[in-house]
Amino acid sequence: MSTAPSATTKAGQVHAALRAAILDGSLAPGEAVDEAAMATAHGVSRTPVREALRALTSEGLLVPGARRQLHVVDVSEDHRREVASLRTALEGAAVEAACERRTDEDVDRLRLLVARQRREAKGGDAAAFLGSDEAFHRALAQVAGMPTLLQLLDQLGAFVRLARLGEPTPQRHMLALAREHDQLVDLLEARDAATLRTTLTQHIRSTAPRA
């Protein structure tokens, strides 16, 4: 579970800023993060920076390197496969409960998210599309009513973002992903848990460009 310091504290503010910089690539994979330099950059003492770095290390976003320095995690191909496996296990675990519990309002909410993705794809806004992609998968899992699973998915989401850094997201790929999301919602609406789980697994694991 998350060890992030409270957002109202200096440590929490530094943590949020550094986490955002890691996830948007401003702090590049493998880059060293110096405690003193971060304290100066954020106008705080080293104590809140130390707490923020400790939390980011606990989250796996910073890793120890040479001379006890901390570095931004570099998501390798093995790590990407691990993230995909964990996503399929966690999101797949929610499928049966989601199919049992889903309401018409849940289905409508998911269809609205897909419509928003399609609009972002047509506008060529890849960053917004990927944000909506995360929101869709979270909303799909949320239907199951499993709060602990959602917390785990939220933490895993950071590595999903890191794995996508630098990857091109052409319009045809985004539109194809939206079509796949439509299919997932159709299966949820039909309460077809077995097919939904298989289709969701294929959707998460496939790294091939969509067309």
N, C-alpha and C positions, 0 to 999 in steps of 0.2 A: 504494500500500500504506500501511498505518497508520504514522503517525509518533508515536504516543502514547508518552509517557515511561513508564518502568517503574512498575508499580503499587506497588512497594516504596519509591519515592522520594516526597518531598513534592510534587514537580511532578506525579507520577503520581496522587497522591491528590487534588490540586486538579483535575487534568484530569478524573478520573472523576466528581467531585462536580459540576463545571460541566457536563459532558456530560449527566449524568443530569438536571440542572435544565433544560437546554435541551430535552431530549427529552420531559420530562413537562410542559413549559409553565410551570414555575416562573419561568424566565427567558423572557419572552414574545418572540415574533418582533419584530424591530426594536429591542428593548431594548438600550441601551448597556451595555457591560461595562467597568467601570473597574478598571484594574490595582491602584491603591492601595486601593480599596474592597474588592476581592477578597482582597488580602493581609491586610487587617484582619479580614475576615469569617472567613478560614480560619486565622488565627493564624500566618501565615508571612511571610517576607520577600517582596519583590517579585520576586526572581529565580526561584523556582519557579513563581510565578503567570505571569511572562512566558513561561516555557517551556511551561506548560499552554495559554496563550492562543495561542502560536505553533502548537502542535499542532492546536488546534481550528480555527484559521484554515486550516491545511493540509488539514484534513478538510472544509472548506467550511461548518462550522457557525457560524463567525464571519466577518463580512465587514467591510472597512474602510468607515468613514463620514466624515462631516464632522469637521474638526479632528483627524484621525488617530485618531478613536475607533473601537473595534471594536463591532459590533452583532450580535445574534443574527440569523442568516439568516431571511428571510421567504420561505417557499416560495410562489411565485406560481403561477398557472394554467399558465404556460409551463413552469415548473420541474417541476410535477406531471406534465405530459405527457412531459417529458424523462425523468423518473424511470421512468415507466411504459414508455417505449420501451427504456430501458436494462435494465429488469427482463425484458422479453420477450426481448430479445436474449441476455442472460446465462442466464436460466433455460431459454430455448428451446434454447440451445447444448448444454445438458446432457441433453436429452431422449433423443437417439438412444443415447448411451452408457448412460444410465440403463436404457433398455429392454433393452439387450444384457446389462448387468451385474447387473440386479436379481435378488435371491434371494427366496425365500418369506419369510425373516426381515425383509427390507426392506419387503415388502408388509405384513406383520403390524405392523411398527413404525409405519408410516404410518397404518394403520387404527386403531391405538391412539391416535394423535395426533388423528385425526378424532373418535373416540369422546370424548376428553377435551374437544375443542372443543364437541361437542354437549352435553355435561354442563354446561359453563360457560355456553353459550347459554341452556339451560333454566333455569339459576340466575340469569340476568341479569347475569353478571359480565363486562362488556364488556372491562375492562382485561385480565383473565386470558385471555379469548377472543383478543384481538388479539395477546397474547404467544404463544399457542399457534398462531395463524395464521402468525406469523413462523417459529416452530419447524417447522411443517409444510412451508413452502416451502423452508426451509434443508435439511430432511431429504430432501425430494424431489430437490433438486439434489445432495445429498451422495451419493446412490446412484450418480451418474455417476463418482465417484472423481476429481474434478478440483479439487485443493486451491486452486489460484490463483483459480479461478472462485468458490469459496466465500469467499475473502478479499474479493473484489470485492463479492460480494453482502452480506457483513457490513457493509461500509462504506456501501453503498447503502441498507441497512436503516434507517440513521438518518434519511434523507430520507423514506422510506416512513412512519416514525413521525410525523415533523413534518407531513407532508401530511395525516395523520389527526387532528391536534390540533383539538379543538373540534367535530369531526363527530359527530353522534349515531349510535349503533350499536344500533338496536332489535333485539329478540329475533328477529323474523321474518327480518331481514337476516342475523343470525348463523347461524340454522338453514339458510338458503338457501345461505350460503357453505360450510357443512359438507357439504351435499348435493353442491355442486360439487366439493369436495375428494374426496368418495367417488367421483365420476365420474373424476377424475384418477387415483386409485389403481386403479380398474378398468382404465383404459387402460394404465397401467404394467404391471399384472399380465398383461394380454393382449399386452404388447410391441408395442402399436400406436403406434409413434413418431410417424407423420404426424398421426394424429387427436389424440394427446396434445399435440403442439406447437400445433396449431390451437386446441384447447380451452383450453389453458393461456394462450395469448395473449389469447383472448376474456375469460377469467377475470380476468387482470391489468388489461386495458385498460378493462373495463366499470366505470363509476362510477355506474351507475344503482342505485337502491335495489333490493335483492332482496326477493322476497316468496314 
